[in-house]
Amino acid sequence: MVDPNLVSGTVWIVCGLAILGLGYLIAFRGRADLHANYDESVDPAHVSRWAGGTALLMGLLVVAYGVRETIYGFQPRLLAGLIVALLVLSYLSKLFAGGLGAGE
């Protein structure tokens, strides 16, 4: 029988890789239009830099959590910390895509 922590960790890793893929497209390929909250009046380079970088950080956190869960098992406090971090970073990403910090 397969260990549930291995299955759960693998799912987290796959989801993290998907987030990293989108973050890569936004940050390095300039595809700011892939962000759901992208405001077209904002400079796409600004959105690519900040929102893409935030997405990359989110993906790295999810992959790291998945690897940690695969090796050491589930801990509710770490999952809660990951969810809080993802909510905060998601909110920041939304602000960056809307033009936070962009020079007028």
C-alpha positions as CSV (number, residue, x, y, z in Angstrom):
1,M,0.0,0.0,0.0
2,V,1.2,3.5,-0.8
3,D,1.9,5.9,2.0
4,P,-0.7,8.8,2.0
5,N,2.1,11.3,2.7
6,L,3.8,10.2,-0.5
7,V,0.7,10.7,-2.6
8,S,-0.2,14.0,-0.9
9,G,3.4,15.3,-1.3
10,T,3.5,14.3,-4.9
11,V,0.2,16.2,-5.6
12,W,1.7,19.3,-3.9
13,I,4.9,19.0,-6.0
14,V,2.9,18.7,-9.2
15,C,0.8,21.7,-8.3
16,G,3.9,23.7,-7.4
17,L,5.5,22.8,-10.7
18,A,2.3,24.1,-12.5
19,I,2.5,27.4,-10.5
20,L,6.3,27.6,-11.3
21,G,5.4,27.1,-15.0
22,L,3.0,30.0,-15.0
23,G,5.3,32.1,-13.0
24,Y,8.1,31.4,-15.5
25,L,5.9,32.5,-18.4
26,I,4.9,35.7,-16.7
27,A,8.3,36.6,-15.2
28,F,10.7,35.6,-18.0
29,R,8.6,35.4,-21.1
30,G,6.7,38.7,-20.5
31,R,3.3,37.1,-20.6
32,A,1.6,39.5,-18.1
33,D,-1.7,38.8,-19.9
34,L,-1.7,35.3,-18.2
35,H,-2.4,36.9,-14.8
36,A,-6.1,37.0,-14.0
37,N,-6.1,40.5,-12.6
38,Y,-3.8,42.1,-15.2
39,D,-4.8,45.7,-15.9
40,E,-3.8,46.5,-19.5
41,S,-3.1,50.1,-18.6
42,V,-0.1,49.0,-16.5
43,D,3.3,48.5,-18.0
44,P,3.6,44.8,-18.8
45,A,7.3,44.8,-17.8
46,H,6.3,45.9,-14.3
47,V,3.7,43.2,-14.0
48,S,6.0,40.6,-15.4
49,R,8.7,41.5,-12.9
50,W,6.7,41.7,-9.7
51,A,3.6,39.5,-10.3
52,G,5.8,36.9,-12.1
53,G,8.3,36.9,-9.3
54,T,5.6,36.5,-6.7
55,A,4.2,33.5,-8.6
56,L,7.7,32.0,-8.7
57,L,8.0,32.4,-5.0
58,M,4.6,30.8,-4.5
59,G,5.6,27.8,-6.7
60,L,8.8,27.3,-4.8
61,L,7.0,27.3,-1.5
62,V,4.5,24.7,-2.7
63,V,7.2,22.5,-4.1
64,A,9.3,22.8,-0.9
65,Y,6.2,21.9,1.1
66,G,5.5,18.9,-1.1
67,V,9.0,17.6,-0.8
68,R,9.0,18.1,3.0
69,E,5.6,16.3,3.3
70,T,6.9,13.4,1.1
71,I,10.0,12.9,3.3
72,Y,8.7,13.7,6.8
73,G,4.9,13.4,6.7
74,F,2.0,15.7,7.3
75,Q,2.0,18.4,9.9
76,P,-1.1,20.7,10.2
77,R,0.9,23.7,11.4
78,L,3.0,23.7,8.3
79,L,0.0,23.3,6.0
80,A,-1.6,26.3,7.8
81,G,1.5,28.3,7.4
82,L,1.7,27.5,3.7
83,I,-1.9,28.5,3.1
84,V,-1.5,31.8,4.9
85,A,1.7,32.5,2.9
86,L,-0.1,31.7,-0.3
87,L,-3.0,33.9,0.5
88,V,-0.7,36.8,1.3
89,L,1.4,36.3,-1.8
90,S,-1.7,35.9,-3.9
91,Y,-3.1,39.2,-2.6
92,L,0.3,40.9,-3.4
93,S,0.4,39.4,-6.8
94,K,-3.1,40.8,-7.5
95,L,-2.0,44.3,-6.4
96,F,1.1,44.1,-8.6
97,A,-1.0,43.1,-11.6
98,G,-3.2,46.1,-10.9
99,G,-0.3,48.5,-10.9
100,L,1.0,48.7,-7.4
101,G,4.4,50.3,-7.5
102,A,4.2,51.2,-11.2
103,G,5.5,54.6,-12.0
104,E,2.8,56.9,-13.4
